[in-house]
């Protein structure tokens, strides 16, 4: 993100987006779909004539992200009316049933009439839901192996609207950004409770990398370089020395490591990764391999993940020789050469989503006929996998976990009167199982703790909360 002229200024929106800013292992915000999305957590930059460089269906994923908009929960569990579902497209196409399908559990909360704003976050053993009720904010916690707690008011949040929740991978720290009038505030969840809020000097779109041991790194750009801003469990925001480089996003690439992606202003120059030492500043510089093609019509995205890996994705279209997704990956041995992961052409191709599972990196996309996924195992790219029964599916969210992954997309086939949202889960052996049909929700959010997944869906007058525990 690009921010204002100084610490106290209002932030300017950036042409780039952070798809993996949240390193709590994945939340994604459907309010951001169409604007770029978490994924989440990717930085997108557009070349000449590109459409803004923003993923069209949400891109924040992997080590962080958030999906969904609105939704205030106000009551206790309730059965409610059954969800509205439609027949699945291609029901006779073969697929493998998920052997852990019974590991999902769903609870329903009745909605308050005063608002429909909600956010979910997850990391380690901490999974929380923040909702707006009666003009203030409240939190519910999920206990692994148990259920959701009763709502607890969050101090001094009267008149607040939840913007997003970020959780560190070990669950030691959660940060809630929320707005009131024209102000943005930050409330920290530490040792089981929210502290009094503090003023946040940027808008709620600020890039942030969440680290283990109760730490977070924010960043903004003021035209003179990257300006880091640290938060620790002891409280307070501490400004660090600026880094003189172009800023396209801040990412965590492990439980205690973070850095900045700096994209060159010129196609012929190398992009760079700037490792960051918490409590110090940027330390070193890694140049990424040159782009294979210097075509002028392209979009680029960058993602970082809790498993220590990262990737730069170039989406370009101009001629048959260069059309497709070109990806450079980061592993222990350094940066790989740029590889064309898939050739495609036309305007019906979705922006890429990325995620991770164990040490693998995942890239997902769709064309008119099918949604597909490819994985990089650290040595090379594995065979492309077409998701079963994914005709006309538009991927919206790809979340990573230690042994699994989750892909959620919308399938609309007007001619066959089919419209549904579908959830695919990847098993530990790389198999993508038969999709689950989700309710026709007004909005939804999803998050990954690195082990469990949480999906919140606003359906009619209820918030449906689904938890997957391996």
C-alpha positions in Angstrom: 0.0 0.0 0.0 1.1 3.6 -0.5 0.4 5.9 2.3 0.4 9.6 3.1 3.1 12.1 3.4 3.9 11.5 7.1 3.0 9.4 10.1 0.0 11.5 10.8 -1.4 11.9 7.3 -4.3 10.0 5.8 -3.2 7.1 3.6 -3.5 7.1 -0.1 -4.8 3.9 -1.7 -2.1 2.1 -3.7 -2.3 0.7 -7.2 -0.9 -2.4 -5.7 -2.7 -4.8 -3.4 -1.5 -6.9 -0.6 -2.7 -10.5 -1.0 -0.7 -12.0 1.7 -0.2 -9.2 4.1 -1.9 -11.1 6.9 0.4 -13.8 8.0 -1.9 -15.4 10.4 -2.3 -18.1 7.7 -5.1 -16.6 5.8 -8.2 -14.5 6.0 -9.9 -13.2 2.9 -12.5 -10.4 2.6 -15.3 -10.7 0.1 -15.8 -7.0 0.3 -12.5 -6.8 -1.5 -13.5 -9.1 -4.3 -13.4 -7.2 -7.5 -11.2 -4.6 -5.9 -8.3 -6.9 -5.6 -8.3 -8.8 -2.3 -6.5 -11.7 0.9 -6.2 -13.8 0.7 -5.0 -12.9 0.8 -2.0 -10.8 0.9 -0.3 -10.0 -2.6 1.0 -6.9 -4.1 -0.2 -6.3 -7.6 1.3 -3.8 -10.0 0.0 -3.0 -13.5 2.0 -2.5 -16.6 1.0 -0.3 -19.5 -2.6 -0.9 -20.4 -3.1 -3.4 -17.7 -6.3 -3.1 -15.7 -4.9 -1.6 -12.5 -2.9 -4.6 -11.4 -5.5 -5.7 -8.9 -6.6 -9.3 -8.7 -10.3 -9.4 -9.8 -11.5 -12.0 -7.3 -9.6 -11.4 -4.1 -6.0 -12.3 -3.9 -5.0 -12.2 -0.2 -4.1 -15.6 0.9 -1.6 -18.0 2.3 -0.1 -16.4 5.3 -2.9 -14.1 5.9 -6.0 -12.6 4.4 -9.7 -12.1 5.1 -12.8 -12.9 3.2 -16.2 -11.3 3.5 -18.1 -8.2 4.4 -20.5 -7.3 7.1 -22.4 -9.4 9.6 -23.3 -8.7 13.2 -24.1 -11.6 15.4 -26.3 -10.9 18.3 -27.9 -14.0 19.6 -27.4 -17.6 20.7 -27.3 -20.7 18.5 -30.3 -21.3 16.4 -31.4 -23.8 13.9 -33.1 -21.4 11.6 -34.4 -22.0 8.1 -32.4 -24.3 5.8 -29.9 -22.7 3.5 -30.9 -22.1 -0.1 -28.9 -24.4 -2.4 -29.2 -25.2 -6.1 -28.3 -28.4 -8.0 -24.6 -28.7 -8.7 -23.3 -28.4 -12.2 -21.8 -31.6 -13.7 -23.0 -33.9 -10.8 -22.0 -37.1 -12.7 -18.3 -36.0 -13.1 -16.1 -38.3 -11.0 -14.5 -36.9 -7.8 -13.0 -38.2 -4.6 -15.0 -37.8 -1.4 -13.3 -36.0 1.4 -12.5 -38.6 4.1 -12.5 -35.8 6.7 -15.8 -34.3 5.7 -17.2 -35.1 9.2 -14.4 -32.9 10.7 -16.5 -29.8 9.8 -18.9 -28.5 12.5 -21.3 -25.6 12.0 -23.0 -23.3 14.5 -25.5 -20.6 13.8 -25.9 -17.2 15.4 -28.9 -15.0 15.0 -28.2 -11.6 13.7 -28.6 -8.2 15.4 -30.7 -5.7 13.5 -28.3 -2.9 14.3 -25.6 -4.0 11.8 -24.1 -6.8 9.8 -20.4 -6.1 10.3 -18.2 -9.1 11.2 -14.6 -10.2 10.9 -12.8 -13.5 11.6 -9.2 -14.2 12.4 -7.1 -17.3 13.3 -3.6 -18.3 14.3 -2.3 -21.1 16.5 -5.0 -22.0 19.0 -6.6 -18.5 18.7 -9.7 -18.2 16.5 -11.9 -15.2 17.1 -15.0 -13.5 15.6 -15.6 -9.8 16.0 -19.1 -8.5 15.4 -20.8 -5.1 15.6 -23.8 -5.0 18.0 -25.7 -2.1 19.4 -23.2 0.4 18.1 -20.2 -1.3 19.7 -17.9 -4.3 19.0 -17.8 -7.6 20.8 -15.7 -10.8 20.4 -16.4 -14.5 20.5 -13.6 -17.0 20.9 -13.5 -20.6 19.6 -12.0 -23.3 21.8 -10.3 -26.1 19.8 -12.3 -29.2 20.4 -15.1 -27.1 22.0 -17.2 -24.3 20.6 -17.8 -20.6 20.5 -17.8 -18.6 23.7 -20.5 -16.1 24.7 -19.9 -12.6 23.4 -17.6 -10.2 25.3 -17.6 -6.4 24.8 -14.4 -5.0 23.4 -13.4 -1.9 25.5 -14.0 1.6 24.2 -15.4 0.6 20.8 -18.7 2.5 20.9 -19.6 3.7 17.4 -17.0 1.4 15.9 -17.0 -0.6 12.7 -14.7 -3.7 12.4 -12.3 -3.4 9.4 -10.0 -6.4 9.8 -8.5 -8.8 12.2 -4.9 -10.1 11.9 -3.5 -12.9 14.1 0.1 -14.0 14.5 0.9 -17.6 13.5 1.4 -18.7 17.1 -1.8 -17.0 18.3 0.1 -14.8 20.8 -1.3 -11.6 19.4 -4.3 -10.4 17.4 -4.8 -6.9 16.1 -8.2 -5.4 15.4 -8.3 -2.4 13.1 -11.6 -0.6 13.3 -13.0 2.8 12.3 -15.1 5.4 14.0 -16.1 8.4 12.0 -13.0 9.4 10.1 -10.5 7.8 12.6 -8.8 4.4 12.5 -8.0 2.7 15.8 -6.1 -0.4 16.7 -7.1 -2.7 19.5 -4.7 -5.5 20.6 -5.8 -8.9 21.9 -3.2 -10.2 24.3 -3.4 -12.8 27.1 -7.0 -13.5 26.5 -8.4 -9.9 26.4 -8.5 -6.8 24.3 -6.6 -3.8 25.5 -7.7 -0.1 25.3 -7.5 1.1 21.7 -4.8 3.4 20.4 -4.9 5.8 17.5 -3.6 4.3 14.2 -1.8 6.9 12.0 -2.9 5.4 8.7 -6.1 4.2 7.1 -7.2 0.7 7.7 -5.7 -0.6 4.4 -2.1 -0.4 5.8 0.1 -3.3 5.0 1.0 -5.5 8.0 3.0 -8.7 8.6 2.1 -10.6 11.7 4.9 -12.5 13.4 5.1 -15.0 16.3 5.9 -13.9 19.8 3.5 -11.0 19.7 4.9 -8.8 17.0 3.6 -7.0 14.0 5.2 -4.9 11.3 3.3 -2.2 9.4 4.6 -0.2 6.5 3.7 2.9 4.5 5.4 4.9 1.7 5.6 8.7 1.6 7.3 9.3 -1.7 10.8 9.0 -0.2 10.9 5.3 0.6 9.4 2.6 2.9 8.6 3.6 6.4 8.4 0.7 8.9 6.3 0.9 12.0 6.5 -1.9 14.6 4.1 -3.1 17.2 5.1 -5.4 20.1 3.2 -7.1 22.9 4.4 -4.5 25.3 2.2 -2.1 23.4 2.8 1.1 21.3 3.9 1.7 17.8 7.5 2.4 17.1 8.7 4.1 13.9 12.0 2.8 12.4 14.4 4.3 9.9 13.0 4.5 6.3 14.2 2.2 3.6 14.9 3.9 0.3 13.2 1.7 -2.2 9.9 1.4 -4.1 7.3 -0.2 -1.9 4.8 -2.8 -3.1 4.1 -4.7 0.1 5.2 -6.1 3.4 5.1 -9.8 4.1 6.0 -12.4 6.8 7.9 -15.4 5.4 8.1 -17.4 8.6 7.3 -17.2 12.3 10.0 -14.6 13.0 11.0 -13.3 9.5 9.5 -10.5 7.4 10.5 -8.3 4.5 9.5 -5.9 1.8 8.9 -6.5 -1.9 10.2 -3.7 -4.0 9.2 -3.7 -7.7 11.3 -1.9 -10.1 9.7 1.0 -11.9 11.2 -0.3 -15.1 10.5 -3.7 -16.6 14.2 -4.2 -17.6 15.4 -3.8 -14.0 15.4 -6.4 -11.3 12.7 -6.6 -8.6 14.1 -7.0 -5.0 13.3 -8.6 -1.7 14.4 -6.7 1.3 14.7 -8.8 4.5 13.7 -7.0 7.7 15.1 -7.5 11.2 12.5 -6.8 13.9 13.8 -4.1 16.2 16.3 -3.0 13.6 15.3 -2.5 10.0 15.9 -3.8 6.5 19.0 -6.0 6.4 20.4 -7.0 3.0 18.9 -7.1 -0.5 18.0 -10.0 -2.7 17.5 -9.4 -6.4 14.9 -11.5 -8.1 15.7 -13.1 -11.5 14.9 -11.0 -14.5 11.5 -11.4 -16.1 11.6 -13.6 -19.1 9.5 -11.3 -21.2 9.5 -7.5 -21.3 6.0 -7.2 -22.7 4.2 -4.0 -21.8 0.8 -5.6 -21.1 1.0 -7.4 -17.7 0.1 -7.6 -14.1 2.4 -8.7 -11.3 1.7 -10.0 -7.8 3.9 -10.9 -4.9 3.1 -13.3 -2.0 4.9 -14.4 1.2 4.0 -17.4 3.4 4.5 -18.8 6.9 6.5 -21.8 5.5 9.4 -19.4 4.7 8.7 -19.3 0.9 7.5 -16.6 -1.4 6.6 -16.1 -5.1 6.3 -13.4 -7.7 3.6 -14.0 -10.3 3.5 -12.2 -13.6 0.2 -12.4 -15.5 0.6 -11.2 -19.1 -1.2 -11.3 -22.4 0.0 -10.0 -25.7 1.0 -12.9 -28.0 1.0 -16.7 -28.0 4.7 -16.9 -27.1 4.3 -15.1 -23.8 0.6 -15.3 -22.7 0.1 -16.9 -19.3 1.3 -17.0 -15.7 5.1 -16.6 -15.2 6.2 -17.4 -11.7 9.5 -17.0 -9.7 9.6 -18.9 -6.4 11.8 -18.4 -3.2 13.1 -21.4 -1.3 16.1 -22.2 0.9 18.4 -22.3 -2.2 17.3 -18.9 -3.3 15.1 -17.6 -6.1 14.2 -19.8 -9.1 14.3 -18.7 -12.7 11.0 -17.4 -14.0 8.8 -20.3 -15.3 5.6 -20.2 -17.4 3.2 -22.2 -15.1 0.4 -22.1 -17.6 -0.2 -20.6 -21.1 -3.6 -19.1 -21.7 -5.2 -16.3 -23.5 -8.3 -14.2 -23.6 -10.2 -12.0 -21.2 -12.1 -14.8 -19.4 -9.0 -15.9 -17.4 -9.2 -15.0 -13.7 -6.4 -13.3 -11.8 -4.3 -15.8 -9.9 -4.8 -16.9 -6.3 -1.9 -18.4 -4.3 -1.5 -20.4 -1.2 0.7 -23.0 0.5 0.5 -26.5 2.0 3.4 -27.9 4.0 6.5 -26.8 2.0 4.6 -26.5 -1.3 3.4 -23.3 -3.0 0.1 -23.3 -4.8 -1.2 -21.2 -7.7 -4.9 -21.4 -8.8 -6.7 -19.8 -11.7 -9.6 -20.4 -14.0 -10.5 -20.2 -17.6 -13.9 -20.5 -19.1 -13.9 -24.3 -19.0 -12.2 -25.2 -15.7 -10.4 -24.1 -12.5 -6.9 -25.4 -12.1 -4.1 -25.6 -9.5 -0.4 -26.2 -9.8 2.1 -26.8 -7.0 5.8 -26.1 -6.6 7.4 -28.6 -4.2 10.7 -26.7 -3.7 12.4 -28.4 -6.7 10.0 -27.8 -9.5 6.4 -27.5 -10.7 4.2 -30.6 -10.4 1.5 -31.5 -13.0 -1.4 -29.2 -13.4 -4.6 -30.4 -11.6 -8.1 -29.5 -12.8 -10.6 -29.3 -10.0 -13.5 -31.7 -10.4 -16.9 -30.2 -11.2 -15.4 -26.7 -11.6 -16.9 -25.7 -14.9 -17.3 -21.9 -15.0 -16.0 -21.7 -11.4 -14.4 -18.3 -10.5 -12.0 -18.9 -7.6 -12.4 -16.3 -4.9 -10.2 -17.5 -2.0 -7.2 -19.8 -1.6 -6.1 -20.5 2.0 -3.1 -22.4 3.1 -2.4 -24.7 6.1 0.3 -27.1 7.3 -1.1 -30.2 5.6 -4.1 -28.9 3.7 -5.5 -26.0 1.7 -9.0 -24.6 1.0 -10.3 -23.1 -2.2 -13.7 -21.3 -2.3 -15.2 -20.1 -5.6 -18.5 -19.0 -7.2 -20.0 -21.1 -10.0 -22.5 -19.3 -12.2 -23.9 -21.0 -15.3 -26.8 -18.8 -16.4 -27.9 -21.1 -19.3 -28.4 -24.0 -16.8 -29.7 -21.8 -14.0 -26.9 -22.9 -11.7 -25.5 -20.4 -9.2 -23.7 -21.6 -6.1 -20.6 -21.1 -4.0 -18.4 -24.2 -3.7 -15.7 -25.2 -1.2 -12.8 -27.5 -2.2 -10.4 -29.0 0.3 -6.9 -30.3 -0.5 -5.8 -33.4 1.4 -2.3 -34.0 2.8 -1.4 -36.1 -0.3 -2.4 -33.3 -2.7 -5.8 -34.7 -3.7 -8.5 -32.1 -4.2 -11.8 -33.6 -2.9 -15.3 -33.2 -4.1 -16.6 -29.7 -3.4 -19.1 -28.9 -0.7 -22.0 -26.6 -1.8 -22.2 -23.6 0.5 -25.3 -21.5 1.3 -26.2 -18.6 -1.0 -24.7 -16.2 1.5 -24.9 -12.4 1.4 -21.3 -12.3 2.3 -18.6 -14.6 3.7 -15.2 -14.7 5.3 -12.6 -17.4 5.7 -9.5 -17.8 7.8 -6.8 -20.4 8.4 -4.9 -20.8 11.7 -2.3 -23.0 9.9 -4.2 -26.1 11.1 -7.9 -25.4 11.2 -10.1 -23.4 8.9 -13.0 -21.1 9.8 -15.7 -20.0 7.3 -18.3 -17.4 8.3 -21.3 -16.9 6.1 -24.1 -14.3 6.4 -27.2 -16.3 5.3 -30.6 -14.6 5.6 -30.8 -13.5 9.2 -28.1 -15.7 10.6 -24.3 -16.0 10.7 -23.2 -19.5 10.0 -19.8 -20.4 11.5 -18.1 -23.5 10.1 -14.9 -24.8 11.6 -12.7 -27.6 10.2 -10.4 -29.2 12.7 -8.0 -31.9 11.3 
